Amino acid sequence: MKATETSGEDRRRLKARQTRTALAAAALDLILERGLNAVTVEAVAQRADVTRRTFSRHFGGKEDAALDFTRDDGAAINAALRARPACEPPLVAYRRAVRDWLADTRAPGWHQLPRVRSLLALVDDEPTLFAAFERIRADAQEESVRIIAERLGTDPAEDPGPGVVVGAAAGVLTAALRQWWRGGPESAERLPDLVEQSFDVLLGEVALAAPHAP
């Protein structure tokens, strides 16, 4: 491929990414301004200065657009998980990957982003928003299972181990997130601490159960 063709392709990718970001920001803004039920896809497209058809090329609905940042964060956690040393046990690797994501100043975690808590607080009250959140979360977890399976050299279709590890670890993260977004203003900067405390609870329960294992 010629350099000019590569450059043109890069520009198209950048433009598409900018459009997606603008749509996600517009959906977030409008939902927080007006409430989920008062926002239409057409309004989101208009706010982002694109057509309804362009919106549909990027998102399946306004909920997917508003929660797009969670998809990026799931990808960031999985990238950090891939980078963890092979010697780490899977649960430890996942915990530290989440810690790396929260500490990354180049791509700030949720606790560092404005208005995110306000949107996530709606997840429990709005069924369609909850469903979109769960779909995005499930996609990220499927990738996490593949990564853990590769680390263990096993087939996740035959070995339940990777799925169990990811299910437990992702459940801990979700529990910490819910405590965070349901908390008052004093909890705004506490997400990293809540995540660490929640993983400590899981590991403590595992340690307590171990002596009673058959």
N, C-alpha and C positions, 0 to 999 in steps of 0.2 A: 504493500500500500504506500502511495506517495505521501510525503510529509504534509502536503496541502490537504489531502483527503483525511489524514489522521487529525489534523488541526480542526477541520470542519466537523468531524465526528465529536471531538472533544467539546467544541462549542455547543453542539446540539445537546450533548449530555448535560453540560452546565446550564443551558437554558431550561431543560426539562427539570433539573433539580431546583432551579430558582422558582419555576412555576409551581412545583409541588410544595415547596416551602411557603410560598405566598398563599396557596390555597389552605394549607394546614393552619397558618397563622390567622387567616380570615375566618375559618371555621371556629377556631378557638375564641377569637374576639367576639364573634357574633353570638355564640352560645352563651358566653358569660354575660354579654350585654342584654340579650333578649330572652334567654332561656331556650332549651333544646327544641321544644315544640313550636316555637315561634320562628325558627330559622329554617329556610329552604335551601336546597342545593343551588338554586338560581341566585339566591342572595349571596351565598358564599362565592360563587363564580363572579358575580358582579363586583363584590368587594375586592377580589383579587385581580379584577380587570381582565378576565378571560371568559371564554364562552362556556356554556353548559357542557358542550361536547368535550372541551378540553378537560373540564373537571372529571368527566367520566373516564377519560384515559388514565387518570391517576388514582381515583378513589371510587369505591363502590357506594359511598354514602357520606353524609356530613359527619357521622360518628367516626368513621374510619379516618377522615381528614383531621378532625380535632385531636384524635389520639395518635396521630402519626409519629409524634415524638417518642411514644412508648415502643414503637417498632424499631426506631433507631437505637434506643437504649438496650433493647433486647439483643440487637446485633453487636453493640459495644460490649455487652457482658460476654457474649459468645466469643468475640475476638479475644477478649482478655482470658477466657477459659482455654482457648487454643494455645495461648502463649504461656500458660503456667507450666512449670517444670514437670516432666513426666514422672518424677519420683513421688509427687504429692498424691495422697489418696484422693479419690474423686470428690468426696464431700468437702475436703479441705480446699481442693483446687477451685471448686465452685464458690465457696465462701470467699476466698481470696480474689477471685475474679470479680465478684460483686464489690469487694472493697476497692479494687483497682478502678472500677468504673466510677464509683462514688468520689474517688480522689482525683480523677482525671480533670485537670483544669482546661484542657484543650476542648473537651466535649463535656460540659458540666452535667452532673447528675441531676435528677429531678429536684432535689432539695435546693439547688442553686438557680432554678429557673423561675421567673415570675409567673404567677397565676396558675401554675400547674396544680397546686393543692386545691385551688378553687374548682378546677375542672374535675379532678379525680374525686372530689367530694360528691360530685353528681353521679358518679358511677353506680353507687349503691341505690340511688333513687330513680334512675332512668334505665329501664330494661334494655332498650336498644343500645344505649351507651355501654352498659354492662356486657352485653353480648359481643360488641365490637372489641372491648377490652379483653375479654376471654379468648376471642379468636386470635388476636395478636399475641397474647401470652402463650397460647397453645403452639403457635408457629415457632416462637422462640424456643420453647421447651423441646420441641421435636428436634431442632438443630442441636440443642444442648445434649440430648440423648445420643445423637450421632457422634458428637465430639467425645463424650465420655466413653462410648463404645469403642471408638478408635484408640483412646488411651489404654483401654483394657484389652484391646485385641479380641473383641468379642462381637457377636452378632446380636443387636438389640431385639431382633425378631425371635431369637431363641433364648437369650439370657435376659431375665427381668432386672438384673442388677442396675444397668444404666438408667432405666426408667424409674426405678425406685429411688436412686440417688437424686435424680433431677426432680422428681415429684416432691421429695422431702425438702430439698434445698429451695426450690422455687416456691413451695408452700410457705417456708420460713420468710422468704423475701416478701411475699404477698401479705403475710400477716403483719410484718413490720411496716409495710407501706400503708396498710389500712389504719394501723394505729397512728401513723404519722399524719395522714390526711384527715383523720377524724379529730385530731388534737387541736388545741387552741393555738394562738399566736406564739406561745412559748415553745411549741414543738417544731417551729418552722425550720430550725437548723439542726434538728436532732436526728434526722434520718440515719446517718452513719452509725450513731450510737444505738439506735433502736434495732438496726440490722445486726450489729454485733451481739446485743443482748438476746435477740431472738435465736441466733445460731447457738449461743451458749445454752439456751433453754433446751434446744433439740439435742445437743450433745450430752447435756446433763441427763435427759430422759433416756438416751441410749445407754449411758453408763449405768444408770439405776437398773435398767432392764437386763443388762448383760449377765449378772450373777444368777438370774432366774431363768435364763434360757435353757431349754432342754438339752 
